[in-house]
Amino acid sequence: MIKHEIKDKVIKELQGDLPVVARPYLAVAERTGLTEQEVISTAADLQRQGMLKRIGAILRHQQVGYDANAMVAWQVSDEAMDDVGNLMARCPVVSHCYWRETPEEWPFNLFTMIHARHHDELHGVIRELSNLTGVEEYRVIESVRELKKTSVQYR
C-alpha cells in the first residue's frame, strides 16, 4: 500500500472516537486492513510532522456524575503564574488550566475548568484553590449546559 493511502486511512480513523478497548490501535488496524504497528507508526509520523498535535480522551463529565462545572478566571501576577498554574493544574478536578493575555479591563489571566458532582463541592474546590494559592481575586462562570463536544472532522 502507498504511504499516503495509509496516512489517509489512519487520519480518517483517528479523527473520530477510538474504540474503548484494551488495544484501540489494533481495533483501528482491523477496521482499515492495516497492522497495529502501521497505525502506531503512522500516528507517530503524523505527530513528528506537526500534522497531529495529540490524541487525548474527552471526559463526558455529565455522563459520569459531574453536574457542576465552571470556568474560573483568576487574577495572578506574572511572577506567581508558574507556581500558581502548576498547583491548580495538579488538582484532580481541574481539566484545563490556561494562562492567557487579556484586555486591561479584564485583569483575570489564568483560567481553570473545574468539574464537581454538585454546586457545594464546586465552590468548595474553588475556595480550596484560592486558599492553597493565595489568589483571592477571581470570577466564576458556571456551565449551564453542554452545547458541543465533538472531534474535528477532515475530509
C-alpha positions as CSV (number, residue, x, y, z in Angstrom):
1,M,0.0,0.0,0.0
2,I,1.3,3.5,-0.8
3,K,2.3,5.5,2.2
4,H,-0.1,8.4,1.6
5,E,-3.0,5.9,1.4
6,I,-2.0,4.5,4.8
7,K,-1.8,8.0,6.2
8,D,-5.3,8.9,4.8
9,K,-6.8,5.8,6.4
10,V,-5.2,6.5,9.8
11,I,-6.2,10.2,9.8
12,K,-9.8,9.2,9.0
13,E,-9.9,6.7,11.9
14,L,-8.1,8.9,14.4
15,Q,-10.3,12.0,13.9
16,G,-13.3,10.2,15.5
17,D,-13.7,8.3,18.7
18,L,-11.3,5.5,19.4
19,P,-12.8,2.2,20.5
20,V,-12.8,1.8,24.2
21,V,-10.9,-1.5,24.3
22,A,-7.5,-2.6,25.7
23,R,-5.8,-2.2,22.3
24,P,-7.6,0.6,20.4
25,Y,-4.9,0.8,17.7
26,L,-5.4,-2.9,17.0
27,A,-9.1,-2.2,16.5
28,V,-8.3,0.6,14.2
29,A,-5.9,-1.6,12.3
30,E,-8.6,-4.3,11.9
31,R,-11.1,-1.8,10.5
32,T,-8.7,-0.4,8.0
33,G,-6.8,-3.5,6.9
34,L,-3.6,-2.2,8.3
35,T,-1.4,-3.8,11.0
36,E,-1.4,-2.4,14.5
37,Q,2.2,-1.3,14.1
38,E,1.4,0.6,10.8
39,V,-1.3,2.5,12.7
40,I,1.0,3.4,15.6
41,S,4.0,4.3,13.4
42,T,1.8,6.4,11.1
43,A,0.3,8.3,14.0
44,A,3.9,8.9,15.4
45,D,5.0,10.1,11.9
46,L,2.0,12.5,11.8
47,Q,2.9,13.8,15.2
48,R,6.6,14.4,14.3
49,Q,5.5,16.2,11.1
50,G,3.2,18.5,13.2
51,M,0.1,17.2,11.5
52,L,-1.2,15.6,14.6
53,K,-1.0,17.5,17.9
54,R,-2.1,14.9,20.3
55,I,-4.5,12.0,20.9
56,G,-6.5,12.5,24.1
57,A,-9.5,11.4,26.0
58,I,-12.6,13.5,26.3
59,L,-14.4,13.1,29.5
60,R,-18.1,13.3,29.1
61,H,-18.3,14.7,32.7
62,Q,-22.1,14.9,32.9
63,Q,-22.5,11.2,32.0
64,V,-20.2,10.2,34.9
65,G,-21.9,12.3,37.5
66,Y,-20.1,15.7,37.4
67,D,-23.1,18.0,37.1
68,A,-21.5,21.2,38.5
69,N,-18.9,22.7,36.2
70,A,-17.3,26.1,35.9
71,M,-14.6,28.1,34.2
72,V,-12.9,30.1,36.9
73,A,-10.9,33.2,35.8
74,W,-8.1,34.1,38.3
75,Q,-6.1,37.3,38.7
76,V,-2.5,36.1,39.1
77,S,0.7,38.1,38.9
78,D,3.2,37.2,36.1
79,E,5.8,36.4,38.8
80,A,3.5,33.9,40.5
81,M,2.0,32.4,37.4
82,D,4.1,29.3,37.0
83,D,3.7,28.3,40.7
84,V,0.0,29.0,40.8
85,G,-0.7,27.5,37.4
86,N,1.2,24.3,38.3
87,L,-0.6,24.0,41.7
88,M,-4.0,24.4,40.0
89,A,-3.2,22.1,37.1
90,R,-2.4,19.3,39.5
91,C,-5.8,19.4,41.1
92,P,-7.6,16.2,40.0
93,V,-10.9,18.1,39.3
94,V,-9.2,20.7,37.1
95,S,-9.4,19.5,33.4
96,H,-7.9,22.6,31.8
97,C,-5.6,25.3,33.1
98,Y,-4.5,28.2,30.8
99,W,-2.6,31.4,31.1
100,R,-4.0,34.0,28.7
101,E,-3.3,37.6,27.7
102,T,-6.4,39.6,28.5
103,P,-7.5,43.2,27.9
104,E,-6.8,45.8,30.6
105,E,-10.4,45.9,31.7
106,W,-10.4,42.2,32.4
107,P,-7.5,41.5,34.8
108,F,-8.1,37.8,35.1
109,N,-5.4,35.9,33.2
110,L,-5.4,32.3,34.5
111,F,-8.4,30.1,33.5
112,T,-9.3,26.8,35.0
113,M,-12.1,24.4,34.1
114,I,-13.3,22.7,37.3
115,H,-15.7,19.7,37.4
116,A,-17.6,18.6,40.6
117,R,-20.6,16.4,41.4
118,H,-22.7,19.3,42.9
119,H,-22.7,23.0,43.4
120,D,-21.4,22.9,47.0
121,E,-18.5,20.7,46.0
122,L,-17.6,23.0,43.1
123,H,-17.5,26.1,45.3
124,G,-15.5,24.2,48.0
125,V,-12.9,23.3,45.4
126,I,-12.7,26.9,44.3
127,R,-12.2,28.1,47.9
128,E,-9.6,25.4,48.4
129,L,-7.7,26.5,45.3
130,S,-7.9,30.1,46.4
131,N,-6.6,29.3,49.9
132,L,-3.8,27.0,48.5
133,T,-2.5,29.6,46.1
134,G,-3.3,32.8,47.9
135,V,-5.2,34.1,44.9
136,E,-8.2,36.0,46.2
137,E,-9.4,37.8,43.0
138,Y,-11.4,35.5,40.7
139,R,-14.6,35.2,38.8
140,V,-16.7,32.0,38.4
141,I,-18.6,31.3,35.2
142,E,-20.7,28.2,35.8
143,S,-21.8,26.0,32.9
144,V,-25.5,26.0,32.1
145,R,-25.4,23.1,29.6
146,E,-23.1,21.5,27.2
147,L,-23.6,22.6,23.6
148,K,-20.8,20.8,21.7
149,K,-18.2,18.2,22.3
150,T,-17.0,16.7,19.0
151,S,-13.8,15.9,17.3
152,V,-12.6,17.9,14.3
153,Q,-13.5,16.1,11.1
154,Y,-11.3,16.2,8.0
155,R,-12.2,15.0,4.5
